[in-house]
Amino acid sequence: MQSVFNYMKCNLLHINIKKCCYMYFAPSRKCKDEAEKGDYSLNLNNVVITRVKETKFLGVIIDDNLNWKPLTNYLNSKLKCEVGKLCRIRRFVPKELYKELYHTLFESHLGYGISVWGGLSKNRLEPIFKTQKKCVRILFGNQEAYSDKFRTCARARPVGSKKPWQKLGQEFFKREPSKPLFCKNDILSIHNLHKYHCFIEIFKIVKLRTPYSLYSLLKKSPRRENYFIPPSPSILPARRRLSSIL
């Protein structure tokens, strides 16, 4: 660490030590428990660097477990705020601009860095997907029909009535299906948005050959011109070979 500091100082590059932190990615739970019990510290120019469990790097929150739970919680709360904004301003904006509003205020946050964390299971992405469906229903759904259903029910059903034939079932509270709204307005769900961004990144790697470290892992097929061979087996099980050596 001291060599890094000396190199930066010689090249007139400044390191803000107050903003420096480090994170330990444990290969197993046992190693993580040992690291928490042990007294590990990093020093830079005789200043102790604090250890953190999560940090924000280029707008993406990274945690030491790499489960992206802090990121999904933060993103979901942020998207809910954007849904509130859209719900308030939609009455003063023409319907022709609803799609542009969605891409500007909602999808811009949803799609940022999604190729990194978007591969989570559907169970973990479900809260964000529910927020996205709510946003789509507010902008493109038939809100008047849904509200009129409750107004009609309030007139037909007395307040405080406990008669069994006047109880409302699940079909009454069922919301408008969101899948036709996604298809009609050409909007990608969070799962399809992740696939789209991954395809774009792969296309950039193959077409522009940047970064070359990732492009070098791909090999063109000698039989078919536009086909690529996946990485060789010697690269894929590297973690297994390292664990057997250790």
Protein Blocks (a to p, Z undefined) as FASTA:
>chain_A
ZZmmmmmmmnopacdfklgccddddfbfklmmmmmmpccdddeehiacdddfbdceehia
cdfklnommmmmmmmmmmmmmmmmmmmmmmmpcfklmmmmmmmmmmmmmmgoklmmmmpc
fklmmmmmmmmmmmmmmmmmcfklmmmmmmmmmmmpcghiabfklpccfklmpccdfklm
mmmnopacfklmmmmmmmmmmmmmmmnopafklmmmpccdfkbmkbccdddfklmmmmmm
mmmmZZ
